[in-house]
């Protein structure tokens, strides 16, 4: 009897138990072996359940008491409802009117309520309703610390908060080695967001460039620390692929995706930087995936990515869970100056496939660069953007729910499903039974953006449902495994075509454009929430709010942001409101009635607040009294500095409608797009005297520098910035070279004699350089002493003279320091780039020898540079000025102490 015959002679129950040990792929292959195997698999509910779970992108649950027959029934019911978009029930639950941050993870919707500008202390968690339980909400009005962003994983009972201070008293997670994870960032972070994947937490942020820090929250270790230039400078977004891998999208040129992996057992915060030849710190770059080539001037400008959340643990009792292997990334691309937009869909498992399963972190790994034609057509779908997503969490598994599509009926609901099995013929719920369209062709996408039509073939299914009429339209949708969440805001009124601008004088900056909405709020002291497009403002009874003379379409108000005046905002309604009896005119009347009813807008008359803000923005443009290029205006709140605008500084006169009216602004100060009214406080103040007093006060507090010092600062900063840009171009050129040139497989070998010779050369010239640096220090010190003696002997000890010396010394130092810093950065970058290219093409030994030779030459150059420096007038001038200024400061302080002593006596 053959092996197959013996297997088929087993009892059916025993054969099923054997087949259950196979994965789904091999189980399906067994159906093709013979009719007996096919019948056995078809007749076994357990085996069919296993196959249908895989087909649905699910895995069996943990601890579910239901028998297989019940779970199979639930599975088929779930498939039918998602395919037909036929939900079993509809339930509503409230959320904050304006979310600063929000999440939808594993059946829990979390949100923090915005308070205007800055962090929030509020957090609300809502367990979404199920067939057997209603929605349940837990809310904290004050978490004890302001949070910038947060992430949750309900399966681990975990909340991670991004905070600015550590004064909170929240309960630490029992599995966390540390209650707080710190980032070594000494300056203010701009935008940031956080993600949790099982045992790691990642924060991606922008300062002057992109940054990424990943911690293992269970061990407390910092496992990835990418700051400054550790990531491509054009890195746009970040996404986890697993708890040991991530990708970074780069909006540079045609655009590309970089894939990294890391070792979560290594703490990089305590590891020093290793030379490339002896090791490296994580993360390890595995692959660079290029996007389609673009035409000149059509470079990629935006490259955002989004996928469903990760869940660390299965929920006990559930019949099934989403498979970790079933995950889709949705990327939004914007090209050229006009931001032509496209969507790119790619499966997570394809991106993970580039990571070798046996990768070791102690060995050298050379990343690969993959052209679009090699990876894109068969593994992605590249389409013109269908609609703009207003809410995140619109993708779960391989299913995407689209936002309302412009031009389509508002009741139309669309989903895209990339979990497609086109060759399947035995689906218990065959395709075509619902309102669906299968997209399996790879028709080229033609556009004036790309050099060639873009081909992509990843199949998907479009499903549609026309919903019953609703009182208010949805602004977007979210989904998770068992819920489809429609997001809508309860508004008192909506007016289309509005715009909001930060405006003073004749200059304005657009804050938002689109629908104007008035939303009631239950927050204490806050009456209404006003949104215009993507901009939102809190209105209180004390908010200055008024109209603009001779402009019936416009309103102006001064909102508060975290208790601080946020500047004036001008809001304009569409021109249609001027047509008496039109729908827009009626909406405007209702809008004003709402504001009057809430005590924000006065029914008649002119309040002082309205007069003040009207005067601040309603003046015509006049010729500037003075214009100064290259100015910067910034808002300083505590330790946080926010640049408001950069550009030309101008000072304009505002015509006065009423002479002697102190409430009318006298001048308008404009810097770039930001404009500020300057009020006259007294009627007899001389403008020149006022200006002198203004400058003296700023100078006294160190906020204003004289012309020479300010110009020197600008020169020094310009040198640093130009050098930084040059250095970064060198880094990018090096990276591109290494990506496009394979590492040598036949490295050059250098004899030990030659290696010893170059090494000894380094030692000798280094000694010479050290001696020259010492001589330089002695001469500079002597020049400082001489300058101090000259100051004390020949220069009168007066505050004005001392400040002039200090200013001149600081100015010269700024230029010299900027040149030195810039030169060093470019030199160091060139050295690293040259060494990397030599090692790539000729091997490690070649880099070592060439580095020694280069260091020898560099040391000789350093000697010559030091000799030239200490014998030049510039170096002696800098040292002498600093010495003179220092001596003057000491004498002024000594005189002050003597006066103080005499006063006490």
C-alpha angles and dihedrals in degrees: 000000000000124000091252091050092050090050093050091048090064118104112273094243091054092047090052090052089053093048091049088067091065123088117244095260093057092039090059090049090054089061088065095054099076143332092259092059091045091051093046092053094043093050095047113089090195093056093044089050090053092050094047092048090056092046091053094049093248139122129212115273128244122249096358110159094201118109120244092258091058093045091049090051091051090048093054091045090052092049092051094050095049092046093049094032086234108154119198098221143001122223131171127215129178126242132182112288092239120029117206090186133356142177139194110199129158096337096318123111113200128183142168119213117237118236094193116269122014135010128344131223094199128098131174126186121194123187102213118237121264133194090274105029135049124230116285124200132197117188137187118195093191122024091186094252137051111259125207096190140342142199131203139200108187091187088066095034086240133150120178118196129197103215138174096216138028101226097111125113100206119149112266120233111260093227095050118103089205129028092213131038114203130207120213093231114133097185137058115288116223118202117358139166134189136217134188123211113176105288099001135073122199130195119194115192145162127229114146086331139357122302135184131191124180124188132190094229094196095056097028092232126143102229101173125030114172112171135159107349099356088104127044108279090233093053105140108179144000136215136177118240093186138333088283103037139049141172133224123206115217123204098201126121108324090351131241145200121237119204121206138180129194144191110249092195095064121084105214093184090076098035121096123226111273125210113256091247096057105038144305143236122245142289101074117205108226106175145356115215113199123214123222116299115259136211121256112285093017099096122156111268103172128035111168123167134195137176138165121288123267119243116206101202136024114248110247113243099026114125093222143358136207110273115246087225091060105079133129132198118213113200127192116209128192121190135193132351091305093052097232103196134220137171123228122196121195133165119245093226091060091055090048091051090075092065112089110235092223098045112150121204094215094063131074114259123192113210120228128229114216122197119224093249089058098053112008109064097055099035107038144047114224114191140160108267113272100196140342115259112232094181131040126223089065092133129065125170103330096326124103127192113205125220120241107300116231111246094017124103110280090232093059115111118194132188132182118213118195094179092097129157103188097174096051115115103172103059109147086219104038121210114258096048090101134047095278141134123208114219106198102139123101099217110172116254109228121202139150087242100070132061090227135015110278116240121201126162110181103136124229141166125236113212124188138189130179106219125215113266114279131200092238130023124242119248093204146330140244130195140194132171096295107011140070108196121199112203119211134153123225102238130185091209140355124204118184125219100032127144136198125208136183098231142168126159110343099327126088141171120208112241099176143344132195134054118013111219132184111205125186116230131200094205114124113263094004115106106181142000115225118198127185112183106308094342120095132190133186114227121204130181088256093053112122103239128167148141131257121244115247091008113090091177097060139077131179130204141162111229125195123234115199089338094308125109107256098200129259122311125200116204121196127197122207118278090249091081088075091067107094113232094013121132091249091051090053090049090053091052091051090047092055092045090056092050093047091048091053092048095246100110122041116232094225142352130043120281120206089246092054091047091049097051094041090055090048094059109019100072120115123245113267134179112285119248090215138000125200120183125219099034126151129206118199137175116227118201112171106305094340120097120191120189108227100184145337130208140066118004112217134175117210132186116234113213111243115230092190119035115232095013103146092194091066118090113247101199138013117223112202127188112180105305096343119091130187130190117228113209127211110237099185131026097225101049114127111228094219091049090047090052092049091049090047092053094044092053092049091046092049091056093045094250097114126051127198120253098268096048094044091050091047090051090052092049092048092047091047091053091050094047094046090048091049091052091048091049091049092051087053090051092049092048090051092049092049091049092051091047094052100038118066117228115262117265092195106053122191116255118215122203119245091241092058091045092052091049094054091044093054089049089058092052093049098048091043089060090051091050092049090053092050091049089052092051089048091054093049094050092046091050090051091051091052091051091048091050091051092051091049091050094050094045106041108015120079114239100241128139094238093050092045092050090049091053091046092048093049092048092049091048096052090044091053092057095043093045092048092051093047095048093046094047092049093051094050092045093049092046093050090049093052093045093050091047093050093050092047091049091047094051103031109018140253096296091055090052092049094052095042089048092054092048090047091049090052091053090045092053092052088050090050090055092052091046093052092048091050092046099052093045095048125096092231095063093045090047093053093048093043094049091049091049093048094048091047092052091048090052091052093050093048091051091047091052091049091052091051092051090049090052092049090049091053091049 
